[in-house]
């Protein structure tokens, strides 16, 4: 599993926004919303499909899919992986949704769903989370809300997955006007240690008002109390951050 870089307690040198030269900077963990807004402006018009990191990731999943042509759980994992990669780049979302739905269909039709380990149930929740994330970006918020609600119920008790799902569920709830429940679930996710990354960029139009205020407060609270003064980040070329699922 690849782990993205973390930028905690970082400020921009002199207020100047660093240039990341076409890298998917939003996959890193720890940007504030103010930083995201500044970095998003410089990303406008950049075709990330042409970047080596994106091409390499797509090639990886295409190779995996070529080794699993039958509707097995291995193929479902490859389909979901590619769909998630597209979703976290915000690229080819119609294709991402098709891949996610195919994966979900395989998982739901698997005879192994009856195994006692619960692994297939978690895979179904993972697929529903991926599909919902795509739907949130394509303005299908009511569908996303239902998928996230079901996914959160399925992964409850599995904290690593639950915290990420409950954060996206909270944001979908807020967008749907369920403000009290949204803020409660936001606190649950961040108090449990989740730090949003790509959502801050790809779903930034929904992160506003009371949700944004609480998000910034909770993220600030999670900074180490013994942390040194914020470092400065001079304008420079950075290596492309890579996501973890």
N, C-alpha and C positions, 0 to 999 in steps of 0.2 A: 504494500500500500504506500502510495506517495503522500507525503505530508507537506502541506503548503507552508510557505514562510509566514511568520507572525510579526505584525507591526503593532506593538503595544506601546503607548506613551511616546509616539513619534510625532514630531511636528515638521512642517516644511521650512527649509532654510529661508528666512526672510519673507515667508509667505509665498514664495515661488513654488508652483506646482512642478514636481519632478516629471521628466519625460521618460516614459517606459517603452517608447518606440514599438508600439504594436503588441506588446505582451499583455496577457490576460491578468492584469494587476488585481482585478476584483476577486480572484481565487485565493488571494492571501487573506489572512485573518487579522482583524484588529483595526481596520480603517474606521474613522468616525464618519458620520454622515456628511459633515462639512468637507472632509477630505474626499469622500466619494463624489460629491457634487463637482469639485474642482477637477478631479481626475476624469470624470465622465465627460466633461467638456472637451478635453483633449482627445478622447476616444471617438468623438463624433466623426463619422465618415470613414473610419478605419475598417477595412475588410479583414476580419480575423480569420476567415476561411483560408487566407493565403499565408498565415503564419506557420512556421515549421512545427511548433508545439501542437497546434490543432491538427495539422495534417498527420503528424505522427500518431496522435491519439485515435484518429479515425482509421488509420491503417491498422493499428493494433486490434481494434474491434472488428474490422472487416476480416482480418486473418482469423480471428477467433470464430466468427460466424461461419467462415468457409469450412471450418473443421467440425461444425455442428449443424448440418443442414436439416436434421430431423427435429420435430417439436419436442425436444427433451428439456430437462431443467438446465442443462448446460447451455443450450441455445437461448433459453429464457434469460439466463444471467448475462449472456453476451448482448442480447437485445436491450435489456434494461441498462446495462453499462453504457452502451452507445447512446441510448436515449438520454441518460443522465448527463453524459458528457456534452451533448448538444444543448441540453437545458441549461447547464451551468455556463455555457458560452453564450446562450441566447441566440443560437444559430439554427436555421432550418427546423423551426418548431413544428411545422406540419409533419415533417418526416419523423421528428422525435416523438410526436404523439402516436403516429402509426406504429413505430417500433415498440413503444411502451404498451400499447394496447395488445399487440401480438404477444409480448412477453407475459402480460397479465392473463391472457387467454390460455397460454400454455400452462402456467402455474395453476390456474384454477381447474384446468382439466386433468391435472396430474393425478394418477391413481395413488401416488405417494402422499397425497394431501392428508391421508388418514394416519400417517406415522405419528407416533406418540411424542416425538421430540419437539414438535411444533415448528420445525425448521421451515416447512412449506408455508405455514401461516405467516411467519416472519418475512418470507420472500414475497408473499402476496402483499403484505403491508408495504414493503420496500417499493414494489412496483406501483402501488397506489399512490405512494408519496411522490414518486417520479412523475407519474401522470398528472397529479394535482399541481406540481410545480410548473409543469408545462402549461397547464390550463390557467394558472394564475398569470402567466406572462401573455397569454392569448385572450385575456379578458373573459374567460369562462369561469368566473369566480364562484358561482353557485355550485357548479360541478366540482370544482376544486375543494370547496368547503365540505361537501359530502364525502369525497374520497379521503380527505385528511382526517375527518372525524372518525371514519372507519379504520384508517391506518393507525391512528393514535390508540384506539381501543385494542388493536391487535398486538402492538408492540409495548403496551404497558407492562412494566416490570423488566424491560430490557433497556436500561437507561441510555446507553450510547445512541441507540436509534430513536428512542422516545423523545429525548430532548430536542433533537433536530426537527422531528415531525411536529412536536407541539409548538415550536416556534413558528413554523410556517402555518400551522393551524390557527394560531393566535392572530397572525397577520390577515389571514383569510376571514376570520371572524370580525376583525376590526373593519375591513373593507366592506363587509356585509352589514355593518351597523350593530354588531353584537359587542359593544364596547366594553362592558364590565367583564364579560367572560374572556374577551381578548386580552385585556390587561392582566387578568388573573393568570392566564396561560403564558403570557409573555414573562411574567415574574417567575413562574414555575420553571420555564426553560432556562432562563439566564441564571436564576439562583442555583440551578443544578449544574451550571458550568458551561452551557452552550454559548458559543460566540459566533454570531452570524458573519458571513463573508460575502459570497456572491449574491445573496439575497439583498444586501444593502445597495447593490448596483442594479440588479435586474428587476427588483421589485420596488425601487425607490419611489415611484409615483404613488405607491400605497402607504409608504412609511411617512406619516405626517401627524400633526396635532398631538393628541395625548399619547398615542403610540410612540411617536418619535421622542417625546419628552421622557417617557418612562424607559425607553430603550437606551437613550444616552445616559440616564442616571444609573441604570443597572450595569451598563458596560463600564462606566467609570468606577462604580463600587467594586467591580471584580478585578480592578488593577491591583497588583501587589502593594501593600502598604509601605513596604520597604524599598519600592522602586526608586531608582535614581531619577534626577530631573529629566524631563523629556529630551530625547536625543533629537538632533536635527537631521533631516534627510535631504542632502543636496541634490540638485538636478543631475541625474546621471542615468546611464543605461542600466536596466536591471534584467536579470535573467527571468524567464517566464515562470511564474508560479504555477504549481500543479496541484490539482484538487485531491482531496481524499473524500470518499463516500462515507 
